[in-house]
Amino acid sequence: MKWLKGIGLALIPFNLHDYPIALTLGCYLLSCAVIFYTDRFALPARERRKNAPKYGRNRDRIDHLARLPVIALVFAGFFAISWRPLYAAAGTMSFFIIFTGISRAKFKFIREPLVFSDIALVADVFKYKTIFYASSLNIVFWIVAFLYVFGVSALYMYFEPTILPERSRLFWVLVMVGIAAGPWGLLFYGPVNRPTAALVQRLVKAINVKMNTVRFGTFASVVFHFIIWLGVKRDKIVAELSEILRAAVHDLIGHEEAPLIIVWQSESFIDMRHFGVDSDQASDGRPVAQAGGAMGALEQCLRGRLHAAHRICRPERPCARRHPRRCQLSLSPCRALCRYRLARKAQARRLAHAFHSSL
């Protein structure tokens, strides 16, 4: 061990963490190099050649430069929670590589790379594994993922020294958190969102998922598409988020209990009396049925089995000539069908009479 330690000291005659700015910048550039190399694996080589952009080398350089702020924000996020440059570099590279792997797996099954709307389906992936071809997400997967995320993070936290300044620690922590999280929050602010969305739209040009994945990589492409979408629907999204936040605050501080309203939509072939619902409590939809009959629209209760549907759909003219047999609930679907046909014929006669009267 002493021999290995001596070799290490011979190879590196100084402490890297004595130069925090240079070390942080070097770790960031190393992350960029690794990410630029691994992003190409989001699509197979044939698809990359097929969807290669034809904007020229100058546009390729601009595309590479446009990815740097996205990588910097992710790097800042890992750095803000640790103040360890090596850990931030490892976390950033792992983050982008995981997104690249997910995009490649999605393309393998449905021939489409990862898009930003897929983020909303993350919870459903774990619920419906078979539908999303994620049957491999078993207990072994979770053990390996847990050990990788928390185990490797713990090793970095233990062995790598922090470069957090000794003086005003809380101030610097808050500053770094603001740098890491502030730009994401400002995207929802109108004066910042609108010019940013316009700039990204000019950069991306065509909304082509495969081409933009080749141009910017998986995660940067997801971010750019999200910014463009947010620029179009920002007001609606901000309003929905405000309502969610307001409801969460009300739940925390407490408020008067609101009345509980239960809406039960059952299928038409279910008899609620089998579930203990009294027939007198069933909703009476006769006014709705009468309005629907006037318009010839009673199709929704052709096969009703509810007691309320029995009262609604009982036809005035039974169809015993062709269908004398009745069902157990004294409601024959054919009778409702006859009622529906009669109503449609009456409506047709009214329309014809109105047409001839206009002549």
C-alpha positions in Angstrom: 0.0 0.0 0.0 2.8 2.4 0.8 4.5 1.4 -2.5 1.3 2.3 -4.4 0.9 5.5 -2.4 4.5 6.4 -3.3 3.9 5.8 -7.0 0.8 8.0 -6.8 2.8 10.8 -5.2 5.5 10.4 -7.9 3.0 10.6 -10.7 1.1 13.5 -9.2 3.5 15.6 -7.1 0.8 18.0 -6.0 -2.7 17.9 -4.7 -5.4 18.4 -7.3 -7.8 19.9 -4.9 -5.3 22.7 -4.1 -6.4 24.2 -7.5 -10.2 24.1 -7.2 -11.0 26.3 -10.2 -8.6 24.5 -12.6 -9.8 21.1 -11.3 -13.5 22.0 -11.7 -13.0 23.4 -15.2 -11.0 20.3 -16.2 -13.7 18.0 -14.9 -16.3 19.9 -16.8 -14.3 19.6 -20.1 -13.7 15.9 -19.4 -17.5 15.4 -19.0 -18.1 17.3 -22.3 -15.7 15.1 -24.1 -17.1 11.9 -22.8 -20.7 13.0 -23.5 -19.9 14.1 -27.0 -18.5 10.7 -27.7 -21.3 8.6 -26.1 -24.2 10.6 -27.4 -23.7 9.0 -30.8 -24.9 5.7 -29.5 -28.4 7.0 -29.0 -29.2 5.8 -32.5 -27.7 3.0 -34.6 -25.0 4.0 -37.2 -27.4 3.5 -40.1 -30.0 5.8 -38.6 -27.3 8.4 -37.8 -26.2 8.5 -41.4 -29.9 8.6 -42.6 -30.8 11.5 -40.3 -27.5 13.4 -40.5 -28.1 17.2 -40.7 -27.1 18.8 -43.9 -26.6 22.3 -42.6 -22.8 22.4 -43.1 -19.8 22.4 -40.8 -20.4 25.8 -39.3 -23.8 24.6 -38.1 -22.2 21.5 -36.6 -19.9 23.8 -34.5 -22.9 25.8 -33.4 -24.7 22.6 -32.4 -21.8 21.5 -30.3 -21.6 24.9 -28.6 -25.3 24.8 -27.9 -24.9 21.6 -25.9 -22.4 23.1 -23.6 -24.8 25.1 -21.4 -27.1 22.1 -21.0 -24.1 20.0 -19.8 -23.0 22.9 -17.6 -26.4 23.0 -15.8 -26.3 19.3 -15.1 -22.7 19.6 -13.9 -23.7 22.5 -11.7 -26.5 20.4 -10.2 -24.2 17.6 -9.1 -21.5 20.1 -8.0 -24.1 22.1 -5.9 -25.0 19.0 -3.8 -21.4 17.9 -3.2 -18.8 20.6 -4.0 -16.6 17.8 -5.3 -15.5 18.2 -8.9 -14.7 14.6 -9.6 -18.1 13.5 -8.2 -19.8 16.2 -10.4 -18.0 14.9 -13.5 -18.9 11.3 -12.8 -22.5 12.1 -12.0 -22.8 14.2 -15.2 -21.4 11.6 -17.4 -23.6 8.9 -15.8 -26.6 11.1 -16.2 -26.1 11.6 -19.9 -25.1 8.1 -20.6 -28.3 6.8 -18.9 -30.4 9.0 -21.1 -28.5 7.7 -24.1 -29.1 4.1 -23.1 -32.8 4.7 -22.6 -33.1 6.3 -26.0 -31.3 3.4 -27.6 -33.6 0.9 -25.9 -36.7 2.8 -26.9 -35.5 3.0 -30.5 -34.9 -0.8 -30.5 -38.5 -1.5 -29.7 -40.6 1.2 -31.3 -38.1 2.8 -33.7 -38.2 6.2 -32.1 -35.6 8.0 -29.8 -36.5 9.5 -26.5 -38.6 12.7 -26.5 -39.5 15.0 -23.7 -43.1 13.8 -23.4 -41.8 10.4 -22.4 -40.7 11.9 -19.1 -44.4 12.0 -18.1 -44.7 8.2 -18.5 -41.9 7.3 -16.1 -44.3 6.4 -13.3 -46.4 4.3 -15.8 -43.3 2.3 -16.9 -42.9 0.8 -13.4 -46.7 0.1 -13.2 -47.1 -1.5 -16.6 -43.8 -3.1 -17.3 -45.0 -5.4 -20.0 -46.6 -2.7 -22.0 -43.4 -0.6 -22.0 -41.1 -3.7 -22.6 -39.6 -3.1 -19.1 -40.0 -6.6 -17.6 -36.3 -6.6 -16.7 -37.0 -3.9 -14.0 -37.1 -6.5 -11.3 -35.6 -6.6 -7.8 -32.1 -7.3 -9.2 -32.3 -4.1 -11.2 -33.3 -2.1 -8.2 -30.5 -3.5 -6.0 -27.9 -2.8 -8.7 -29.3 0.7 -9.3 -29.4 1.5 -5.6 -25.9 0.3 -5.0 -24.6 2.3 -8.0 -26.3 5.6 -7.1 -25.9 5.6 -3.4 -22.8 3.4 -3.1 -20.7 5.2 -5.6 -21.9 8.6 -4.2 -20.9 7.5 -0.7 -17.5 6.5 -1.9 -16.9 9.9 -3.6 -18.2 11.7 -0.5 -15.8 9.8 1.7 -12.6 9.8 -0.4 -12.8 13.0 -2.3 -12.2 16.2 -0.3 -14.6 19.1 -0.7 -13.6 22.4 -2.2 -16.2 24.4 -0.3 -14.6 27.5 1.1 -14.1 27.5 4.8 -15.6 31.0 5.3 -19.3 31.7 4.7 -20.2 28.1 3.8 -23.9 28.6 3.8 -23.6 31.6 1.5 -21.6 29.7 -1.1 -24.0 26.7 -0.9 -27.0 29.0 -1.6 -25.1 30.7 -4.4 -24.3 27.4 -6.1 -27.8 26.1 -5.6 -29.1 29.3 -7.2 -26.7 28.9 -10.2 -27.8 25.3 -10.7 -31.6 25.6 -10.2 -32.2 29.3 -11.2 -32.0 28.8 -15.0 -34.6 26.0 -14.9 -37.0 28.1 -12.9 -36.5 31.2 -15.1 -37.7 29.1 -18.1 -41.3 29.6 -16.6 -40.9 33.3 -16.3 -42.4 35.1 -19.3 -39.7 37.8 -20.0 -37.1 35.0 -20.0 -39.1 32.2 -21.6 -40.2 34.0 -24.7 -36.7 35.1 -26.0 -35.2 31.8 -24.9 -37.9 29.8 -26.8 -37.4 32.0 -29.9 -33.6 31.5 -29.8 -34.0 27.7 -29.4 -36.5 27.6 -32.2 -34.0 29.4 -34.5 -31.3 27.0 -33.4 -33.3 23.8 -33.8 -35.2 24.9 -37.0 -37.1 21.7 -37.9 -38.7 19.7 -35.1 -37.3 16.4 -36.3 -36.7 14.1 -33.3 -34.2 11.8 -35.0 -32.2 14.6 -36.6 -32.1 16.6 -33.5 -31.0 13.6 -31.5 -28.1 13.3 -33.9 -27.3 17.0 -33.7 -27.6 17.6 -30.0 -27.6 14.2 -28.3 -30.5 12.7 -26.3 -30.8 14.9 -23.3 -30.0 18.2 -25.0 -32.6 17.4 -27.7 -35.1 16.7 -25.0 -34.4 20.0 -23.3 -34.6 22.0 -26.5 -37.9 20.5 -27.5 -39.2 21.1 -24.0 -38.2 24.8 -24.2 -40.0 25.2 -27.5 -43.1 23.5 -26.2 -43.0 25.6 -23.0 -42.8 28.8 -25.1 -46.1 27.9 -26.8 -48.0 26.7 -23.7 -46.3 28.6 -20.9 -49.5 30.4 -19.7 -51.5 27.3 -19.4 -48.7 25.3 -17.7 -47.9 28.1 -15.2 -51.6 28.3 -14.3 -51.8 24.5 -13.7 -48.6 24.6 -11.6 -49.9 27.5 -9.6 -53.1 25.6 -8.8 -51.1 22.5 -7.8 -48.8 24.7 -5.6 -51.8 26.5 -4.0 -53.5 23.2 -3.2 -50.3 21.8 -1.6 -50.0 24.9 0.5 -53.6 24.7 1.6 -53.1 21.1 2.6 -50.1 22.0 4.7 -51.5 25.0 6.5 -55.0 23.4 6.9 -58.3 24.8 5.7 -62.0 24.1 6.0 -62.9 20.6 4.8 -64.5 20.8 1.3 -67.5 18.6 0.6 -66.8 15.2 -0.8 -68.3 14.7 -4.3 -68.2 11.2 -5.7 -68.9 10.7 -9.4 -69.5 7.0 -10.3 -69.6 6.2 -14.0 -70.7 2.5 -14.4 -71.1 0.5 -17.5 -74.6 0.2 -18.9 -74.7 -3.6 -18.4 -74.1 -3.3 -14.6 -77.1 -3.6 -12.3 -76.3 -1.4 -9.3 -78.8 -3.3 -7.2 -76.2 -6.1 -7.1 -73.9 -3.8 -5.3 -76.3 -2.8 -2.6 -77.6 0.4 -4.2 -81.3 1.0 -3.5 -83.4 1.4 -6.7 -85.0 4.5 -5.2 -81.5 6.1 -5.0 -80.8 5.6 -8.6 -80.6 8.8 -10.5 -83.7 9.7 -12.5 -82.7 10.8 -16.0 -86.2 11.2 -17.4 -85.7 14.9 -18.3 -82.5 14.0 -20.1 -84.2 11.1 -21.8 -87.1 13.3 -22.9 -84.7 15.8 -24.4 -82.8 13.1 -26.1 -86.0 11.6 -27.5 -87.0 14.9 -28.9 -83.7 15.0 -30.8 -83.8 11.3 -31.7 -80.7 10.6 -29.6 -81.4 7.6 -27.3 -78.5 5.5 -28.5 -76.8 5.7 -25.2 -79.4 3.5 -23.4 -80.0 0.8 -26.1 -78.6 -1.9 -23.8 -79.2 -0.4 -20.4 -79.7 -2.7 -17.4 -80.0 -0.2 -14.6 -83.3 0.3 -12.9 -83.1 4.0 -13.9 -82.5 3.0 -17.4 -85.5 0.7 -17.2 -87.7 3.7 -16.4 -86.0 5.8 -19.1 -86.0 3.4 -21.9 -89.4 1.6 -21.5 -90.9 2.1 -25.0 -94.5 3.3 -25.4 -95.0 0.8 -28.2 -93.8 -2.7 -27.3 -92.2 -4.9 -29.8 -93.9 -8.2 -28.8 -94.7 -9.1 -32.3 -91.1 -9.9 -33.2 -89.4 -10.2 -29.8 -91.9 -11.4 -27.2 -89.3 -12.6 -24.7 -88.2 -10.1 -22.0 -85.1 -10.0 -20.0 -84.8 -10.6 -16.2 -85.1 -6.9 -15.4 -88.2 -6.3 -17.7 -86.1 -4.3 -20.1 -85.8 -5.6 -23.6 -83.0 -4.0 -25.7 -85.1 -4.4 -28.8 -87.8 -2.2 -27.3 -85.4 0.6 -26.7 -84.2 0.1 -30.2 -87.7 0.4 -31.5 -88.1 3.6 -29.5 -84.9 4.9 -30.9 -86.0 4.1 -34.5 -89.4 5.7 -34.0 -87.7 8.9 -32.6 -85.4 9.1 -35.6 -88.3 8.6 -38.0 -90.3 11.3 -36.2 -87.3 13.7 -36.4 -86.9 12.9 -40.2 -90.6 13.7 -40.7 -90.3 17.0 -38.8 -87.2 18.0 -40.8 -89.0 17.1 -44.1 -92.1 19.1 -43.1 -89.9 22.1 -42.1 -88.1 21.9 -45.5 -91.4 21.8 -47.5 -92.8 24.6 -45.4 -89.8 26.8 -46.3 -90.5 26.2 -49.9 
